[in-house]
Amino acid sequence: MVVLFSSVTGTGIRGVVTSVQAGVSITLTANLGLALAPGDKVHLMAAAAQIPVGAATKEANAPTVFVVHEGPALIELDGTSACRINLVVGEYS
């Protein structure tokens, strides 16, 4: 899995890698909703962290829920249409 970032639009999206030809191309499993251009960044996701939730409101409040060593953080919600992320706060140092 990778995070792709368009420097023109300032938009990041998730992609699932099918194959890689070193120094030439990356093939993804689905069409992107974003047009990429030379110079846009591709970040390999090292590991996914999950906060399992039942059928109730869930808050994750802690000094550190996850840490990103280098590159972007991708926060993704997988659930029904009734699910939502109200607030995400980050700190850079």
C-alpha positions in Angstrom: 0.0 0.0 0.0 1.2 3.5 -0.8 0.2 7.1 -0.2 0.4 9.2 -3.4 0.7 13.0 -3.0 0.0 15.5 -5.8 2.1 18.7 -5.4 -0.2 20.6 -7.8 -3.4 20.0 -5.9 -2.0 19.3 -2.4 -4.1 16.1 -2.3 -3.1 12.7 -1.0 -4.7 9.4 -1.8 -4.2 5.7 -1.0 -3.1 3.2 -3.6 -2.7 -0.5 -3.6 0.4 -1.6 -5.6 0.1 -4.5 -8.1 3.7 -4.3 -9.5 6.8 -2.2 -9.6 9.4 -1.8 -12.4 12.4 -0.3 -10.6 13.1 3.3 -11.6 10.4 3.1 -14.3 6.8 2.6 -13.1 4.3 1.6 -10.4 1.1 -0.2 -11.3 -1.8 0.1 -9.0 -4.9 -2.1 -8.7 -7.5 0.6 -9.4 -7.7 3.9 -11.3 -6.9 6.9 -9.3 -9.2 9.8 -8.6 -6.2 12.0 -9.0 -4.0 12.9 -12.0 -0.3 12.5 -11.0 2.6 14.3 -12.7 6.4 14.0 -12.7 7.7 15.1 -9.3 4.7 14.0 -7.3 5.6 11.8 -4.3 4.9 8.2 -3.5 5.3 7.0 0.1 5.3 3.4 1.0 3.1 2.6 4.0 5.2 0.6 6.5 2.5 -0.6 8.8 -1.1 0.0 9.6 -2.4 0.8 13.1 -6.0 0.1 13.9 -8.4 1.2 16.6 -11.2 -1.5 16.6 -14.6 -0.1 17.4 -17.9 -1.8 18.1 -21.3 -0.4 17.4 -20.8 2.7 19.6 -19.1 6.0 19.8 -15.3 5.6 20.1 -12.8 8.2 21.2 -9.1 7.7 21.0 -7.6 10.2 23.4 -3.9 9.7 24.3 -0.7 11.7 24.1 0.4 9.5 21.2 -2.0 7.2 19.3 0.4 6.7 16.4 3.8 8.0 15.2 5.0 8.7 11.6 8.7 8.6 11.3 8.9 10.1 7.8 6.3 11.0 5.2 2.5 11.5 5.5 0.0 9.9 7.9 -3.0 8.4 6.2 -6.1 8.3 8.4 -8.8 6.1 6.9 -12.3 5.2 8.1 -13.7 1.8 7.1 -17.3 1.4 8.1 -20.9 2.2 7.2 -22.2 5.5 5.9 -23.1 6.4 9.5 -19.3 6.4 10.5 -17.3 9.6 10.6 -14.1 11.1 11.9 -14.9 14.3 13.8 -11.5 15.6 14.6 -7.8 14.6 14.0 -5.0 16.6 15.6 -1.4 16.3 14.7 1.9 17.6 16.0 5.1 18.1 14.1 8.5 18.4 15.8 
